Amino acid sequence: MLLQLTISGLSQGAIYALVALSLTVVYRSTTIVNFGHGDFVMAGAFVSYVLTVMLGVAFLPAAVLAVIAMFLLGLCFSRGLIRPIRGGPHIGYALMCIAVGYVLRGIARIVWGREVLPMPSVFDMPPVFIGNLVITGDAMFIIGTTTVLLAIFFAILALTDIGKMVQAVYQSQRGAQLIGINVDRFNDMAWGVGAAMGAMGGILIAPVSLLHPDLGASFLIKGFAAMTLGGFGSLHGAVIGALLLGVSEQYAGAYINSALIDITAYLIIVFVLLVRPHGLFGHKTVVKV
Amino acid sequence: MKQTLNVLAMTLFTALPAFAGETTGLTDDTIKIGVMAPFSGNAASYSKAEVGMMAYYDKINEEGGVHGRKLVAIQEDTACDPAKGLAGVKKLIFQDEVFMLHGNSCSGVALAIRPVVEEAGLPWMIAHAASDSISNPRAPNIFHGLPTGSANGRAMAQFVLSRPDTKRVAIIEHSNDWAHSYSDPARAYLKENGVDPVADLVMERGQTDATAQILKIREAKPDFIIASLYEAETAIFLRDLKKYGMSDIPVMGTAGTDLENTLKRVGDLDTVKNYFVIHSYIDSLGGDKLKPWGDMIKKYNPDEELSTFSFASIGSAIAVVNALEAAGPDLTRSNFIAELEKINNLDTGILSDPITFTHDDHQGVKGSAVAGFVDGQPTVLRSWGERY
């Protein structure tokens, strides 16, 4: 049972990892927490649904188009709605994110109402049985795809100048500007990448969970919990935090009480903030006076 | 003297609405009926439940009405929001001055407006919302014209135990009042019959994976599972059950899901082959016995896409029209309520169980049939293996 729960937890955690990582990408670049990110996840899944089910596009090209569409949406969101309020109170960013998230959710509700929509299974293979252990096709597909995506993401950061730019902007926006980085444009790109990665999470989970306008709400809190556990601003911390969260949910549900699955994320946030506020891989903020 | 006049004035003031209310909403040729439903918002799909009732009114009107009076439905949107529902019911009662209310799809709204309706005293036939608390404790003017949550919950457990050799039953549910309204009466019925659930599990709304619950179910080795889950979570649970090779265990679901839509969501018959749901009608959605009712709805609403919800309110509409007929041309709210309370064992020709109201019991439908796939076809069942 332990191994079964671990596989299932890693599969769930892989989705949370994409959501947490996309939140962290935006947070690292802009110090803004996107409270509407769950709805970007939902929107990505719905774009993929429209392309796949309504327009008959094959899954892979549909997924790529949906990711591009969400990248552009993130870019436009940054340019059109975040840039104009830059310099204002931080709460303004939070409210703007929430408002746009609700607009996206509202659009989905207007178009699809309260319907729960099925997304065709992408990787329709029978589960593999090894004794009592069952490895489902969905789990293999999600874990495999996320591993590849994360490998590409971290390789780009480690092996290209983009990684250095990310680090420069994260350490000091003014310093980054002084060495010639267009920080505004960089931030727009960060919003675009964040929206696109969130969309990947939505696209992967949609065939497993069914689609509905409120799909993103639960993923947002999982993303926050993973970020908190991994350490705010830590990219690899977000991924590890997400995997630990996924596995913890399964263990808590099976070994303690199934009602705990839904509140594990909240318990982790409370526990980490009290015991280790900078998370597993974050750094304590030191202010020199 | 002045004090006596004041008391007299106050008495008249408080008594006046009661007397004036007896024939409010009536003219020589119309009966105004307030129909509340979530016509907008994220629960708008539930307003389909009121379509059948209004189509039945149209049919009665086409046949000449009730004692020459046409039934005029005045719609009010609740958006499934208690605040909107309260505003809506006050408008219907005090501004539109309807004779009675019929409808309402959301239990939360119905519970919120109950005190207003009870105080106003006009008759209210509940057509879709299932919570027991709307009509229990009994209010003199409030009637439940469909199976309540407790009736459905007991019907679920009855069906489960009708399967031979069923001794081990697992329950999986949401942790909200809606889910408890099914699972608690089911649990009580099981207990009355000497069965204690072998697993009591929670699956919250929005969960996208049921592995932990399913592994516990696997350990518990149940003969039957009762699933008090909403549509999305039901589909996820059934899919995961199949993934882990456990789809041979029958699952009993609530009236909040239906067979056809669940099949559409999970995508293959094999996943739902052992799924059963509460089904309050005499036939399945495409069946011959429901066809005349479906044709009636289509006749007056050509664009309506039929689902099981579309038929939910017709049984209560038949009870309303029966009582209006029985009350005669000198209709008042009091004699209408009195006639409702005389309805005994009314076979509506659409609900699986008859409607009976008494002075002390306004919850009219005490049971429900079950639907499941038999030989790949949706089939209405009275008990395990026994067709309706």
Interface residues (C-beta under 8 A of the other chain):
Chain A: M1 Q4 L5 S8 S11 Q12 I15 R109 G113 R114 E115 V116 P118 P120 S121 P127 F129 V134 T136 D138 I205 V208 S209 L210 H212 P213 D214 L215 A217 S218 E249 Q250 G253 A254 N257 S258 A259 I261 D262
Chain B: N42 A43 A44 S45 Y46 I172 S175 L201 V202 M203 E204 G206 Q207 T208 D209 T211 A212 Q213 L215 K216 E219 E231 A232 A235 I236 R239 K243 Y244 G245 K264 R265 V266 G267
